Amino acid sequence: MLNHELSYLWKYYLHLMKYLFLFALFFLKAFLSNAQQIMPLYEGNIPNYKSSTDEEKTVIGADSILRIEAVQKPTLTIYLPAKEKANGTAVVICPGGSYRILAFDKEGTWVAKKFNEWGVAAFVLKYRIPNDKWMLHKEIGPLQDAQRAIQIVRQNFKQWNIDTNRVGIMGFSAGGHLASTAATHYAKSYIDNSGKINLRPDFQILLYPVISFKDSIAHMGSRENLIGKNASAEMINEYSNELQITATSPPAFLIHATDDNTVNVLNSIYYYETLMKYKISAEMHVYERGGHGFGLYNKTTKDNWMDRLYNWMQAKELLDKK
């Protein structure tokens, strides 16, 4: 009788171990499929860098948003869609934060995961925070990183299954300033580009973006953090991106809220008007309410701006497989 009970318990144990193993295997597979590669933006020396104590710090606030401060060593976090969904389009995402911090998940990783659902490869850029302590010329540091991110995506197009003619850039708030800078300053390479990789984004997506550094509508915190408190008129004009649009600027999609008391909605409106002047394809949605920094969801409306973006990208044939 005892032997029979032991045999039964042993069989039960083996059966249980089998299911536990399969259960663990399932979750390991799920984990690995969602695991993301993080790569340094530069191999070897970082351009425009001077030696400094590494002060980078990650903070999760009371609002549960992850913010990164004092970035000196930029990285690219790679989010690739499932192979069966991949359509060849890629987006470099620039989180916002007044050029002082990066709202890395709310305006970065969360958005990247949404793009993956659409079959779009997404690359979240942890760009350097401009600071004289660790930069020789702080005003070009973030732009160097944006150009380098575009360069990396196009260089690795085979590995990541990307169409080099469908590489865009996206930015929120000050990240929108960076994205629009990359979309208007691409004719000059601020990084080593001996391979002559195309640094022009094929499209730009701007969310409540800082665009202008003109006194009347500038977000002064972003302006001062990037070009300093005593910037010359020439420097202010150089980084007022509504003044830098040309006939070859890429198509744009813009979102803003009228009641944005941080970044004046006129930033988007002036940018859109200048795009129209140069006959650049553009679409803009301005919500009555929403304030600033609403990320993926403007809770004041049932309308989802990501749906509007999906429709725009679909109309631009950016979601078709190629």
Buried (B, 14 or more C-beta within 10 A) or exposed (E): EEEEEEEEEEEEEEEEEEEEEEEEEEEEEEEEEEEEEEEEBBEEEBBBBEEEEEEEEEEEEEEEBBBBBBBBBBBBBBBBBEEEEBBBBBBBBBBBBBBBBBBBBBBBBBBBBBBBEBBBBBBBBBBBBBBEEBBEEBBBBBBBBBBBBBBBBBEBBEEBBBBBEBBBBBBBBBBBBBBBBBBBBBEEBBBEEEEEBBBBBBBBBBBBBBBBBBEEBBBEBBBBBBBBEEBEEEBBBBBBBBBBBEEEBBBBBBBBBEEBEBBBBBBBBBBBBBBEEEEBBBBBBBBEEBBBBBBBEBEBBEEEBBEBBBEBBEEBEBBEEE
